Amino acid sequence: MTLDQLRPAHGAVRTNKRVGRGEGSKKGGTAGRGHKGDQSRSGYRRNYAYEGGQMPLVRRVPKFGFKNIFRKEYLALNLDRISRWAEKYQLEEITPEKLYERRLIPKNARIKVLARGRLEKPITIQAHAFSQKAAALIEEAGGRISKIG
């Protein structure tokens, strides 16, 4: 068999219904669109909120709050998890890039190190933020912290 011999399965392809081709075709005149109204016109596009003149749900429901577009979302990493990863992957330095390479965190995650757990050996940790207690525990274990951006 060659590419020019390929055909769709029988019954898989139908011809489009030809509308608006005269009264004898049974789909002439209004071409199945009924009389007048938005949907009978060309260029009609459904409005997601339109409910036939009833006050739309979008406008009936009260609005409150706001979304801060400058908010910085952090991925929280505790010391116990970092210590486990450092041991498992033999890392002396923890950076977002190294964690991403091993698929432990998403690509552009902003990391904040939190203080749950302990460090057994000194580790250098690069992160976007540190809790005060986590920073103290890291330095107490002989490690170093460095803030990114």
FIGU-266790 format. One record per residue: x, y, z of N, C-alpha, C in turn. Coordinates in pm, 1 decimal. Layout:
BEGIN
<n_c1 X n_c2 Y n_c3 Z ca_c1 X ca_c2 Y ca_c3 Z c_c1 X c_c2 Y c_c3 Z>
...
This chain:
BEGIN
<n_c1 84.4 n_c2 -118.5 n_c3 0.0 ca_c1 0.0 ca_c2 0.0 ca_c3 0.0 c_c1 88.7 c_c2 124.6 c_c3 0.0>
<n_c1 48.7 n_c2 224.9 n_c3 -76.0 ca_c1 122.9 ca_c2 351.2 ca_c3 -79.8 c_c1 32.0 c_c2 464.0 c_c3 -30.8>
<n_c1 92.2 n_c2 579.4 n_c3 -4.3 ca_c1 15.5 ca_c2 691.8 ca_c3 51.5 c_c1 -102.4 c_c2 732.5 c_c3 -35.7>
<n_c1 -85.4 n_c2 722.5 n_c3 -168.8 ca_c1 -195.6 ca_c2 765.1 ca_c3 -256.5 c_c1 -312.9 c_c2 667.5 c_c3 -253.2>
<n_c1 -295.0 n_c2 553.4 n_c3 -188.9 ca_c1 -403.7 ca_c2 456.2 ca_c3 -181.6 c_c1 -482.6 c_c2 467.2 c_c3 -49.9>
<n_c1 -436.1 n_c2 554.0 n_c3 41.5 ca_c1 -505.5 ca_c2 568.9 ca_c3 169.7 c_c1 -641.2 c_c2 637.0 c_c3 150.8>
<n_c1 -743.7 n_c2 586.0 n_c3 214.5 ca_c1 -877.7 ca_c2 644.0 ca_c3 208.3 c_c1 -938.4 c_c2 640.8 c_c3 348.4>
<n_c1 -1025.5 n_c2 737.4 n_c3 381.3 ca_c1 -1094.3 ca_c2 731.3 ca_c3 510.7 c_c1 -1185.8 c_c2 609.9 c_c3 516.1>
<n_c1 -1219.1 n_c2 566.2 n_c3 637.9 ca_c1 -1309.0 ca_c2 452.8 ca_c3 655.0 c_c1 -1444.9 c_c2 483.9 c_c3 592.6>
<n_c1 -1513.9 n_c2 381.6 n_c3 546.0 ca_c1 -1642.8 ca_c2 401.1 ca_c3 481.3 c_c1 -1741.3 c_c2 464.3 c_c3 580.2>
<n_c1 -1804.7 n_c2 574.2 n_c3 539.5 ca_c1 -1902.1 ca_c2 641.0 ca_c3 625.1 c_c1 -1840.1 c_c2 745.8 c_c3 717.5>
<n_c1 -1707.8 n_c2 758.0 n_c3 716.2 ca_c1 -1642.2 ca_c2 853.2 ca_c3 805.9 c_c1 -1651.8 c_c2 996.0 c_c3 753.2>
<n_c1 -1663.9 n_c2 1011.7 n_c3 621.5 ca_c1 -1667.5 ca_c2 1145.0 ca_c3 562.2 c_c1 -1805.2 c_c2 1169.2 c_c3 501.8>
<n_c1 -1867.7 n_c2 1279.6 n_c3 543.3 ca_c1 -1998.9 ca_c2 1315.6 ca_c3 486.6 c_c1 -1984.5 c_c2 1447.4 c_c3 413.1>
<n_c1 -2066.9 n_c2 1466.8 n_c3 312.4 ca_c1 -2066.6 ca_c2 1596.6 ca_c3 244.0 c_c1 -2147.9 c_c2 1693.8 c_c3 327.1>
<n_c1 -2107.6 n_c2 1820.0 n_c3 326.5 ca_c1 -2179.4 ca_c2 1921.5 ca_c3 402.8 c_c1 -2317.3 c_c2 1943.8 c_c3 344.1>
<n_c1 -2414.8 n_c2 1973.4 n_c3 433.0 ca_c1 -2549.3 ca_c2 2004.7 ca_c3 385.8 c_c1 -2544.3 c_c2 2139.0 c_c3 315.1>
<n_c1 -2594.3 n_c2 2142.3 n_c3 189.7 ca_c1 -2592.9 ca_c2 2266.7 ca_c3 113.0 c_c1 -2720.6 c_c2 2343.3 c_c3 142.7>
<n_c1 -2704.4 n_c2 2454.5 n_c3 212.3 ca_c1 -2822.1 ca_c2 2533.0 ca_c3 250.6 c_c1 -2827.8 c_c2 2661.7 c_c3 170.0>
<n_c1 -2947.6 n_c2 2717.8 n_c3 160.9 ca_c1 -2965.0 ca_c2 2844.7 ca_c3 89.5 c_c1 -2947.6 c_c2 2830.2 c_c3 -59.6>
<n_c1 -2994.0 n_c2 2717.9 n_c3 -116.8 ca_c1 -2979.3 ca_c2 2695.6 ca_c3 -260.7 c_c1 -3115.0 c_c2 2680.3 c_c3 -328.6>
<n_c1 -3211.9 n_c2 2759.5 n_c3 -285.6 ca_c1 -3342.8 ca_c2 2759.6 ca_c3 -352.6 c_c1 -3446.4 c_c2 2677.9 c_c3 -278.0>
<n_c1 -3573.8 n_c2 2710.3 n_c3 -303.5 ca_c1 -3685.3 ca_c2 2646.3 ca_c3 -232.5 c_c1 -3694.0 c_c2 2495.9 c_c3 -259.9>
<n_c1 -3653.1 n_c2 2455.0 n_c3 -379.1 ca_c1 -3664.3 ca_c2 2313.9 ca_c3 -414.9 c_c1 -3573.3 c_c2 2224.6 c_c3 -332.5>
<n_c1 -3475.0 n_c2 2282.7 n_c3 -267.9 ca_c1 -3379.3 ca_c2 2202.3 ca_c3 -191.6 c_c1 -3426.6 c_c2 2174.8 c_c3 -49.1>
<n_c1 -3538.5 n_c2 2232.8 n_c3 -9.0 ca_c1 -3595.0 ca_c2 2224.4 ca_c3 126.4 c_c1 -3512.8 c_c2 2304.9 c_c3 228.5>
<n_c1 -3398.6 n_c2 2353.7 n_c3 188.5 ca_c1 -3318.3 ca_c2 2436.3 ca_c3 280.1 c_c1 -3291.1 c_c2 2572.0 c_c3 215.1>
<n_c1 -3387.2 n_c2 2620.8 n_c3 138.6 ca_c1 -3372.3 ca_c2 2752.2 ca_c3 76.6 c_c1 -3429.6 c_c2 2856.7 c_c3 169.7>
<n_c1 -3451.6 n_c2 2976.9 n_c3 121.2 ca_c1 -3513.6 ca_c2 3083.6 ca_c3 200.5 c_c1 -3427.3 c_c2 3120.1 c_c3 319.1>
<n_c1 -3470.5 n_c2 3079.3 n_c3 437.8 ca_c1 -3396.1 ca_c2 3116.8 ca_c3 558.5 c_c1 -3280.8 c_c2 3019.8 c_c3 587.2>
<n_c1 -3268.0 n_c2 2915.3 n_c3 508.7 ca_c1 -3156.3 ca_c2 2821.4 ca_c3 519.6 c_c1 -3145.0 c_c2 2759.3 c_c3 658.0>
<n_c1 -3258.2 n_c2 2726.3 n_c3 719.8 ca_c1 -3257.2 ca_c2 2657.3 ca_c3 847.8 c_c1 -3227.9 c_c2 2745.3 c_c3 967.5>
<n_c1 -3221.4 n_c2 2878.9 n_c3 946.6 ca_c1 -3188.2 ca_c2 2969.2 ca_c3 1056.8 c_c1 -3312.0 c_c2 3032.3 c_c3 1119.7>
<n_c1 -3428.8 n_c2 2999.7 n_c3 1073.9 ca_c1 -3549.3 ca_c2 3062.2 ca_c3 1127.0 c_c1 -3563.8 c_c2 3203.4 c_c3 1073.7>
<n_c1 -3653.4 n_c2 3282.6 n_c3 1136.6 ca_c1 -3679.0 ca_c2 3419.3 ca_c3 1089.7 c_c1 -3621.7 c_c2 3521.1 c_c3 1185.7>
<n_c1 -3552.9 n_c2 3618.5 n_c3 1134.5 ca_c1 -3498.6 ca_c2 3732.6 ca_c3 1209.9 c_c1 -3416.7 c_c2 3688.9 c_c3 1333.2>
<n_c1 -3383.0 n_c2 3781.3 n_c3 1419.2 ca_c1 -3306.7 ca_c2 3749.9 ca_c3 1540.5 c_c1 -3157.5 c_c2 3736.7 c_c3 1513.5>
<n_c1 -3080.2 n_c2 3748.4 n_c3 1622.9 ca_c1 -2933.6 ca_c2 3749.1 ca_c3 1611.4 c_c1 -2878.7 c_c2 3628.6 c_c3 1536.5>
<n_c1 -2929.8 n_c2 3509.7 n_c3 1568.7 ca_c1 -2869.4 ca_c2 3389.0 ca_c3 1511.8 c_c1 -2900.1 c_c2 3369.2 c_c3 1364.5>
<n_c1 -2993.8 n_c2 3448.4 n_c3 1312.4 ca_c1 -3023.7 ca_c2 3435.4 ca_c3 1170.1 c_c1 -2927.7 c_c2 3517.9 c_c3 1085.6>
<n_c1 -2853.7 n_c2 3606.3 n_c3 1150.2 ca_c1 -2766.1 ca_c2 3698.0 ca_c3 1075.7 c_c1 -2625.3 c_c2 3639.5 c_c3 1061.6>
<n_c1 -2558.6 n_c2 3681.0 n_c3 955.8 ca_c1 -2419.2 ca_c2 3639.4 ca_c3 942.4 c_c1 -2337.1 c_c2 3722.1 c_c3 1041.2>
<n_c1 -2225.2 n_c2 3668.5 n_c3 1087.0 ca_c1 -2140.1 ca_c2 3742.4 ca_c3 1179.3 c_c1 -2185.0 c_c2 3730.4 c_c3 1323.2>
<n_c1 -2288.0 n_c2 3647.0 n_c3 1351.1 ca_c1 -2334.6 ca_c2 3631.4 ca_c3 1489.1 c_c1 -2231.3 c_c2 3554.4 c_c3 1568.7>
<n_c1 -2202.8 n_c2 3602.5 n_c3 1689.7 ca_c1 -2114.1 ca_c2 3532.0 ca_c3 1779.9 c_c1 -2179.6 c_c2 3528.4 c_c3 1916.3>
<n_c1 -2193.4 n_c2 3411.5 n_c3 1976.4 ca_c1 -2264.4 ca_c2 3397.4 ca_c3 2103.7 c_c1 -2189.9 c_c2 3470.2 c_c3 2215.6>
<n_c1 -2263.8 n_c2 3548.7 n_c3 2294.5 ca_c1 -2207.6 ca_c2 3616.4 ca_c3 2410.4 c_c1 -2218.7 c_c2 3520.1 c_c3 2528.0>
<n_c1 -2106.4 n_c2 3487.7 n_c3 2592.6 ca_c1 -2107.0 ca_c2 3385.8 ca_c3 2697.5 c_c1 -2201.6 c_c2 3420.4 c_c3 2811.5>
<n_c1 -2227.7 n_c2 3550.2 n_c3 2833.9 ca_c1 -2308.0 ca_c2 3590.4 ca_c3 2949.6 c_c1 -2454.9 c_c2 3612.2 c_c3 2914.4>
<n_c1 -2491.4 n_c2 3607.4 n_c3 2788.1 ca_c1 -2628.2 ca_c2 3642.7 ca_c3 2748.4 c_c1 -2726.1 c_c2 3535.0 c_c3 2790.0>
<n_c1 -2834.1 n_c2 3577.0 n_c3 2858.8 ca_c1 -2933.7 ca_c2 3482.6 ca_c3 2907.5 c_c1 -3072.5 c_c2 3521.0 c_c3 2859.2>
<n_c1 -3080.8 n_c2 3565.1 n_c3 2733.9 ca_c1 -3210.8 ca_c2 3594.6 ca_c3 2676.2 c_c1 -3276.8 c_c2 3717.1 c_c3 2735.5>
<n_c1 -3201.4 n_c2 3813.8 n_c3 2782.0 ca_c1 -3258.9 ca_c2 3936.0 ca_c3 2835.4 c_c1 -3268.1 c_c2 3934.3 c_c3 2987.1>
<n_c1 -3266.3 n_c2 3816.2 n_c3 3047.6 ca_c1 -3262.3 ca_c2 3805.9 ca_c3 3194.6 c_c1 -3129.0 c_c2 3862.9 c_c3 3241.6>
<n_c1 -3127.2 n_c2 3920.2 n_c3 3361.1 ca_c1 -3001.1 ca_c2 3974.2 ca_c3 3415.5 c_c1 -2901.4 c_c2 3858.6 c_c3 3428.2>
<n_c1 -2787.9 n_c2 3865.4 n_c3 3358.3 ca_c1 -2693.8 ca_c2 3752.9 ca_c3 3356.1 c_c1 -2634.8 c_c2 3723.7 c_c3 3494.4>
<n_c1 -2601.7 n_c2 3598.1 n_c3 3516.9 ca_c1 -2543.4 ca_c2 3553.7 ca_c3 3643.0 c_c1 -2418.6 c_c2 3635.4 c_c3 3677.4>
<n_c1 -2338.1 n_c2 3663.5 n_c3 3576.0 ca_c1 -2215.1 ca_c2 3739.5 ca_c3 3594.7 c_c1 -2243.5 c_c2 3874.8 c_c3 3658.6>
<n_c1 -2359.7 n_c2 3933.2 n_c3 3628.4 ca_c1 -2393.4 ca_c2 4064.0 ca_c3 3684.9 c_c1 -2477.8 c_c2 4053.1 c_c3 3811.6>
<n_c1 -2543.0 n_c2 3937.2 n_c3 3834.7 ca_c1 -2626.8 ca_c2 3920.5 ca_c3 3953.9 c_c1 -2543.3 c_c2 3892.8 c_c3 4078.8>
<n_c1 -2430.9 n_c2 3825.3 n_c3 4060.4 ca_c1 -2349.2 ca_c2 3781.1 ca_c3 4173.3 c_c1 -2264.4 c_c2 3897.6 c_c3 4223.3>
<n_c1 -2258.1 n_c2 3918.6 n_c3 4356.3 ca_c1 -2177.8 ca_c2 4029.6 ca_c3 4408.2 c_c1 -2028.6 c_c2 4009.2 c_c3 4382.4>
<n_c1 -1960.0 n_c2 4119.4 n_c3 4365.1 ca_c1 -1815.7 ca_c2 4114.7 ca_c3 4339.1 c_c1 -1742.6 c_c2 4159.3 c_c3 4465.1>
<n_c1 -1628.8 n_c2 4098.0 n_c3 4494.6 ca_c1 -1551.3 ca_c2 4140.8 ca_c3 4610.4 c_c1 -1406.3 c_c2 4099.2 c_c3 4593.5>
<n_c1 -1319.0 n_c2 4162.6 n_c3 4668.9 ca_c1 -1177.5 ca_c2 4128.9 ca_c3 4667.4 c_c1 -1106.7 c_c2 4180.0 c_c3 4543.5>
<n_c1 -977.5 n_c2 4153.0 n_c3 4536.7 ca_c1 -900.6 ca_c2 4187.5 ca_c3 4418.6 c_c1 -779.6 c_c2 4096.8 c_c3 4411.0>
<n_c1 -718.0 n_c2 4090.3 n_c3 4294.8 ca_c1 -601.6 ca_c2 4005.0 ca_c3 4276.1 c_c1 -479.4 c_c2 4093.5 c_c3 4255.0>
<n_c1 -381.5 n_c2 4078.4 n_c3 4341.2 ca_c1 -259.7 ca_c2 4157.1 ca_c3 4330.0 c_c1 -171.8 c_c2 4097.1 c_c3 4220.6>
<n_c1 -158.4 n_c2 4170.2 n_c3 4110.3 ca_c1 -82.1 ca_c2 4116.3 ca_c3 3996.8 c_c1 68.8 c_c2 4118.1 c_c3 4021.7>
<n_c1 111.7 n_c2 4182.7 n_c3 4129.2 ca_c1 255.0 ca_c2 4187.7 ca_c3 4159.7 c_c1 294.2 c_c2 4086.9 c_c3 4267.0>
<n_c1 199.0 n_c2 4002.2 n_c3 4310.2 ca_c1 224.6 ca_c2 3903.6 ca_c3 4414.2 c_c1 335.7 c_c2 3807.4 c_c3 4370.0>
<n_c1 422.2 n_c2 3771.7 n_c3 4463.2 ca_c1 527.9 ca_c2 3675.1 ca_c3 4433.9 c_c1 495.5 c_c2 3545.1 c_c3 4506.9>
<n_c1 469.6 n_c2 3441.1 n_c3 4433.6 ca_c1 438.3 ca_c2 3309.9 ca_c3 4491.5 c_c1 569.5 c_c2 3237.0 c_c3 4520.3>
<n_c1 581.7 n_c2 3180.4 n_c3 4640.0 ca_c1 701.2 ca_c2 3105.6 ca_c3 4675.2 c_c1 668.6 c_c2 2957.4 c_c3 4691.4>
<n_c1 761.7 n_c2 2873.3 n_c3 4653.8 ca_c1 752.1 ca_c2 2730.5 ca_c3 4679.6 c_c1 825.2 c_c2 2705.7 c_c3 4811.2>
<n_c1 752.5 n_c2 2657.0 n_c3 4911.2 ca_c1 812.1 ca_c2 2637.2 ca_c3 5043.7 c_c1 890.7 c_c2 2506.4 c_c3 5047.0>
<n_c1 1017.6 n_c2 2514.6 n_c3 5086.1 ca_c1 1101.1 ca_c2 2395.8 ca_c3 5104.2 c_c1 1154.1 c_c2 2395.5 c_c3 5246.4>
<n_c1 1126.3 n_c2 2288.5 n_c3 5318.8 ca_c1 1173.8 ca_c2 2278.0 ca_c3 5456.4 c_c1 1312.4 c_c2 2214.6 c_c3 5461.2>
<n_c1 1382.0 n_c2 2239.8 n_c3 5569.7 ca_c1 1519.1 ca_c2 2189.0 ca_c3 5585.0 c_c1 1526.0 c_c2 2037.1 c_c3 5582.1>
<n_c1 1423.8 n_c2 1968.5 n_c3 5636.7 ca_c1 1428.0 ca_c2 1821.6 ca_c3 5635.4 c_c1 1429.4 c_c2 1768.2 c_c3 5492.3>
<n_c1 1350.4 n_c2 1829.4 n_c3 5405.0 ca_c1 1344.9 ca_c2 1786.8 ca_c3 5265.0 c_c1 1477.5 c_c2 1818.5 c_c3 5194.1>
<n_c1 1529.5 n_c2 1938.1 n_c3 5218.3 ca_c1 1656.4 ca_c2 1978.6 ca_c3 5156.5 c_c1 1768.0 c_c2 1885.2 c_c3 5201.6>
<n_c1 1768.6 n_c2 1851.7 n_c3 5329.2 ca_c1 1871.9 ca_c2 1764.0 ca_c3 5383.8 c_c1 1863.1 c_c2 1624.2 c_c3 5320.4>
<n_c1 1739.5 n_c2 1574.2 n_c3 5301.9 ca_c1 1719.6 ca_c2 1443.7 ca_c3 5237.0 c_c1 1771.1 c_c2 1445.5 c_c3 5093.2>
<n_c1 1735.4 n_c2 1552.4 n_c3 5019.5 ca_c1 1780.1 ca_c2 1564.6 ca_c3 4879.8 c_c1 1931.5 c_c2 1575.5 c_c3 4871.6>
<n_c1 1992.7 n_c2 1652.3 n_c3 4961.2 ca_c1 2138.2 ca_c2 1671.3 ca_c3 4960.1 c_c1 2207.5 c_c2 1537.6 c_c3 4981.0>
<n_c1 2152.6 n_c2 1455.0 n_c3 5070.1 ca_c1 2209.9 ca_c2 1323.1 ca_c3 5098.2 c_c1 2190.8 c_c2 1229.6 c_c3 4979.0>
<n_c1 2068.6 n_c2 1228.2 n_c3 4925.6 ca_c1 2035.2 ca_c2 1135.7 ca_c3 4816.9 c_c1 2115.1 c_c2 1165.2 c_c3 4689.6>
<n_c1 2131.1 n_c2 1294.4 n_c3 4656.7 ca_c1 2198.5 ca_c2 1332.7 ca_c3 4532.2 c_c1 2341.7 c_c2 1382.1 c_c3 4553.9>
<n_c1 2396.8 n_c2 1363.9 n_c3 4674.7 ca_c1 2532.1 ca_c2 1407.0 ca_c3 4709.6 c_c1 2557.1 c_c2 1552.9 c_c3 4667.3>
<n_c1 2476.1 n_c2 1642.7 n_c3 4717.4 ca_c1 2489.8 ca_c2 1784.9 ca_c3 4683.2 c_c1 2549.4 c_c2 1861.5 c_c3 4801.6>
<n_c1 2654.6 n_c2 1941.1 n_c3 4775.3 ca_c1 2707.5 ca_c2 2029.9 ca_c3 4878.7 c_c1 2645.1 c_c2 2167.7 c_c3 4863.0>
<n_c1 2595.5 n_c2 2193.6 n_c3 4741.5 ca_c1 2532.9 ca_c2 2323.3 ca_c3 4713.3 c_c1 2394.8 c_c2 2298.2 c_c3 4653.6>
<n_c1 2293.9 n_c2 2361.9 n_c3 4712.9 ca_c1 2156.2 ca_c2 2348.7 ca_c3 4663.8 c_c1 2120.0 c_c2 2477.7 c_c3 4591.1>
<n_c1 2088.0 n_c2 2465.9 n_c3 4461.2 ca_c1 2041.8 ca_c2 2582.4 ca_c3 4384.3 c_c1 1914.0 c_c2 2542.8 c_c3 4311.7>
<n_c1 1830.4 n_c2 2641.1 n_c3 4276.8 ca_c1 1708.3 ca_c2 2609.1 ca_c3 4201.8 c_c1 1738.2 c_c2 2534.2 c_c3 4071.3>
<n_c1 1849.3 n_c2 2570.1 n_c3 4005.4 ca_c1 1884.4 ca_c2 2504.5 ca_c3 3879.0 c_c1 1913.4 c_c2 2355.7 c_c3 3900.1>
<n_c1 1989.1 n_c2 2324.9 n_c3 4005.1 ca_c1 2022.7 ca_c2 2184.4 ca_c3 4032.9 c_c1 1898.0 c_c2 2104.6 c_c3 4070.1>
<n_c1 1808.6 n_c2 2167.1 n_c3 4145.2 ca_c1 1684.2 ca_c2 2098.5 ca_c3 4183.1 c_c1 1595.6 c_c2 2077.2 c_c3 4061.1>
<n_c1 1593.4 n_c2 2177.3 n_c3 3971.7 ca_c1 1512.4 ca_c2 2163.7 ca_c3 3849.6 c_c1 1568.6 c_c2 2053.8 c_c3 3758.8>
<n_c1 1701.6 n_c2 2045.9 n_c3 3747.4 ca_c1 1764.5 ca_c2 1941.8 ca_c3 3664.0 c_c1 1721.0 c_c2 1802.2 c_c3 3707.5>
<n_c1 1703.8 n_c2 1785.3 n_c3 3838.5 ca_c1 1661.8 ca_c2 1654.8 ca_c3 3891.7 c_c1 1509.7 c_c2 1644.5 c_c3 3901.3>
<n_c1 1440.4 n_c2 1742.0 n_c3 3844.7 ca_c1 1293.1 ca_c2 1746.5 ca_c3 3840.4 c_c1 1229.2 c_c2 1742.1 c_c3 3978.8>
<n_c1 1291.9 n_c2 1809.7 n_c3 4073.1 ca_c1 1238.9 ca_c2 1814.5 ca_c3 4208.9 c_c1 1148.4 c_c2 1935.9 c_c3 4229.3>
<n_c1 1170.0 n_c2 2039.3 n_c3 4147.0 ca_c1 1086.2 ca_c2 2159.5 ca_c3 4153.8 c_c1 1050.7 c_c2 2203.9 c_c3 4012.5>
<n_c1 944.5 n_c2 2284.2 n_c3 3995.4 ca_c1 911.7 ca_c2 2338.5 ca_c3 3863.2 c_c1 1018.8 c_c2 2437.4 c_c3 3816.5>
<n_c1 1019.2 n_c2 2465.9 n_c3 3687.1 ca_c1 1128.4 ca_c2 2543.6 ca_c3 3626.8 c_c1 1151.5 c_c2 2681.4 c_c3 3689.4>
<n_c1 1051.7 n_c2 2766.6 n_c3 3692.6 ca_c1 1075.6 ca_c2 2903.4 ca_c3 3738.8 c_c1 1024.0 c_c2 2926.9 c_c3 3880.9>
<n_c1 1028.8 n_c2 2823.5 n_c3 3963.8 ca_c1 977.3 ca_c2 2835.2 ca_c3 4100.4 c_c1 1065.3 c_c2 2928.2 c_c3 4182.4>
<n_c1 1000.4 n_c2 3017.1 n_c3 4258.4 ca_c1 1071.1 ca_c2 3100.8 ca_c3 4355.9 c_c1 1070.6 c_c2 3022.5 c_c3 4486.8>
<n_c1 1186.7 n_c2 3000.2 n_c3 4544.7 ca_c1 1197.9 ca_c2 2912.4 ca_c3 4661.2 c_c1 1210.5 c_c2 2992.8 c_c3 4790.2>
<n_c1 1134.9 n_c2 2949.3 n_c3 4890.7 ca_c1 1154.3 ca_c2 3002.7 ca_c3 5026.1 c_c1 1187.9 c_c2 2884.3 c_c3 5116.1>
<n_c1 1298.7 n_c2 2896.2 n_c3 5188.8 ca_c1 1342.6 ca_c2 2788.3 ca_c3 5277.6 c_c1 1283.5 c_c2 2811.6 c_c3 5416.7>
<n_c1 1217.0 n_c2 2708.1 n_c3 5469.2 ca_c1 1154.1 ca_c2 2715.2 ca_c3 5600.9 c_c1 1226.4 c_c2 2621.9 c_c3 5698.0>
<n_c1 1196.7 n_c2 2635.4 n_c3 5827.8 ca_c1 1283.1 ca_c2 2578.4 ca_c3 5930.4 c_c1 1246.7 c_c2 2440.4 c_c3 5982.7>
<n_c1 1149.6 n_c2 2370.1 n_c3 5924.8 ca_c1 1116.4 ca_c2 2238.0 ca_c3 5979.2 c_c1 1232.7 c_c2 2141.7 c_c3 5951.9>
<n_c1 1275.7 n_c2 2070.3 n_c3 6052.7 ca_c1 1385.2 ca_c2 1974.2 ca_c3 6036.0 c_c1 1520.3 c_c2 2033.6 c_c3 6072.1>
<n_c1 1624.2 n_c2 1952.6 n_c3 6049.4 ca_c1 1760.5 ca_c2 1995.1 ca_c3 6082.8 c_c1 1854.8 c_c2 1956.1 c_c3 5969.2>
<n_c1 1969.1 n_c2 2024.0 n_c3 5964.0 ca_c1 2073.3 ca_c2 1987.6 ca_c3 5868.2 c_c1 2180.7 c_c2 1910.3 c_c3 5943.8>
<n_c1 2223.2 n_c2 1797.3 n_c3 5886.0 ca_c1 2325.5 ca_c2 1714.7 ca_c3 5950.2 c_c1 2466.2 c_c2 1760.2 c_c3 5911.1>
<n_c1 2479.7 n_c2 1812.4 n_c3 5788.8 ca_c1 2611.5 ca_c2 1855.3 ca_c3 5742.4 c_c1 2599.9 c_c2 1994.5 c_c3 5680.6>
<n_c1 2711.8 n_c2 2067.2 n_c3 5670.5 ca_c1 2705.0 ca_c2 2202.1 ca_c3 5614.4 c_c1 2670.2 c_c2 2200.5 c_c3 5465.1>
<n_c1 2573.4 n_c2 2282.7 n_c3 5427.9 ca_c1 2529.2 ca_c2 2292.0 ca_c3 5287.8 c_c1 2516.5 c_c2 2439.9 c_c3 5252.9>
<n_c1 2556.0 n_c2 2474.6 n_c3 5131.1 ca_c1 2532.8 ca_c2 2609.6 ca_c3 5080.0 c_c1 2399.0 c_c2 2607.0 c_c3 5007.1>
<n_c1 2310.0 n_c2 2696.4 n_c3 5045.4 ca_c1 2176.4 ca_c2 2697.9 ca_c3 4985.1 c_c1 2150.0 c_c2 2833.0 c_c3 4919.7>
<n_c1 2113.8 n_c2 2827.6 n_c3 4792.4 ca_c1 2070.7 ca_c2 2948.0 ca_c3 4720.9 c_c1 1919.6 c_c2 2942.7 c_c3 4709.6>
<n_c1 1852.5 n_c2 3049.8 n_c3 4752.8 ca_c1 1707.0 ca_c2 3055.2 ca_c3 4742.4 c_c1 1664.5 c_c2 3201.1 c_c3 4732.2>
<n_c1 1537.5 n_c2 3221.4 n_c3 4701.8 ca_c1 1486.0 ca_c2 3357.2 ca_c3 4686.3 c_c1 1452.5 c_c2 3419.5 c_c3 4821.9>
<n_c1 1422.3 n_c2 3334.2 n_c3 4921.7 ca_c1 1390.4 ca_c2 3385.8 ca_c3 5055.5 c_c1 1417.6 c_c2 3278.0 c_c3 5160.0>
<n_c1 1444.1 n_c2 3322.8 n_c3 5281.5 ca_c1 1468.2 ca_c2 3232.2 ca_c3 5393.9 c_c1 1389.8 c_c2 3283.4 c_c3 5513.3>
<n_c1 1332.5 n_c2 3192.3 n_c3 5591.9 ca_c1 1275.8 ca_c2 3236.5 ca_c3 5718.8 c_c1 1393.6 c_c2 3261.1 c_c3 5811.7>
<n_c1 1373.5 n_c2 3347.3 n_c3 5912.6 ca_c1 1484.5 ca_c2 3381.3 ca_c3 6003.2 c_c1 1537.4 c_c2 3256.9 c_c3 6074.6>
<n_c1 1445.9 n_c2 3171.8 n_c3 6117.1 ca_c1 1486.3 ca_c2 3052.0 ca_c3 6190.6 c_c1 1564.1 c_c2 2956.6 c_c3 6099.6>
<n_c1 1518.8 n_c2 2942.9 n_c3 5973.0 ca_c1 1587.6 ca_c2 2853.8 ca_c3 5878.7 c_c1 1729.6 c_c2 2904.0 c_c3 5854.1>
<n_c1 1743.3 n_c2 3035.1 n_c3 5834.2 ca_c1 1876.1 ca_c2 3093.3 ca_c3 5811.1 c_c1 1966.2 c_c2 3064.8 c_c3 5930.9>
<n_c1 1912.9 n_c2 3079.7 n_c3 6052.3 ca_c1 1992.0 ca_c2 3054.4 ca_c3 6173.7 c_c1 2033.9 c_c2 2907.7 c_c3 6180.9>
<n_c1 1941.2 n_c2 2815.0 n_c3 6151.4 ca_c1 1972.5 ca_c2 2671.7 ca_c3 6158.2 c_c1 2077.1 c_c2 2630.8 c_c3 6054.3>
<n_c1 2069.9 n_c2 2688.5 n_c3 5935.4 ca_c1 2166.1 ca_c2 2656.0 ca_c3 5828.5 c_c1 2306.3 c_c2 2699.3 c_c3 5872.2>
<n_c1 2315.8 n_c2 2824.3 n_c3 5922.7 ca_c1 2446.6 ca_c2 2876.3 ca_c3 5963.3 c_c1 2498.8 c_c2 2804.5 c_c3 6088.1>
<n_c1 2408.0 n_c2 2762.6 n_c3 6174.2 ca_c1 2445.1 ca_c2 2687.4 ca_c3 6293.4 c_c1 2507.7 c_c2 2552.8 c_c3 6255.9>
<n_c1 2458.4 n_c2 2492.9 n_c3 6144.1 ca_c1 2512.2 ca_c2 2364.1 ca_c3 6097.8 c_c1 2641.0 c_c2 2382.9 c_c3 6018.0>
<n_c1 2685.5 n_c2 2509.4 n_c3 6001.8 ca_c1 2810.4 ca_c2 2537.3 ca_c3 5928.3 c_c1 2786.2 c_c2 2564.3 c_c3 5781.7>
<n_c1 2661.0 n_c2 2573.0 n_c3 5741.2 ca_c1 2629.2 ca_c2 2599.9 ca_c3 5600.8 c_c1 2626.5 c_c2 2749.1 c_c3 5571.9>
<n_c1 2600.6 n_c2 2783.1 n_c3 5445.1 ca_c1 2591.8 ca_c2 2924.1 ca_c3 5404.2 c_c1 2461.3 c_c2 2945.2 c_c3 5328.3>
<n_c1 2406.9 n_c2 3066.4 n_c3 5342.1 ca_c1 2287.4 ca_c2 3099.3 ca_c3 5264.1 c_c1 2322.0 c_c2 3210.0 c_c3 5165.7>
<n_c1 2259.7 n_c2 3206.2 n_c3 5049.1 ca_c1 2274.4 ca_c2 3319.6 ca_c3 4957.2 c_c1 2140.9 c_c2 3343.2 c_c3 4888.6>
<n_c1 2099.9 n_c2 3470.6 n_c3 4896.9 ca_c1 1969.5 ca_c2 3508.0 ca_c3 4840.7 c_c1 1982.7 c_c2 3537.2 c_c3 4692.1>
<n_c1 1882.6 n_c2 3493.0 n_c3 4616.0 ca_c1 1876.7 ca_c2 3519.5 ca_c3 4472.4 c_c1 1774.6 c_c2 3628.6 c_c3 4450.5>
<n_c1 1809.8 n_c2 3726.7 n_c3 4369.1 ca_c1 1716.9 ca_c2 3832.2 ca_c3 4328.5 c_c1 1626.3 c_c2 3876.9 c_c3 4434.4>
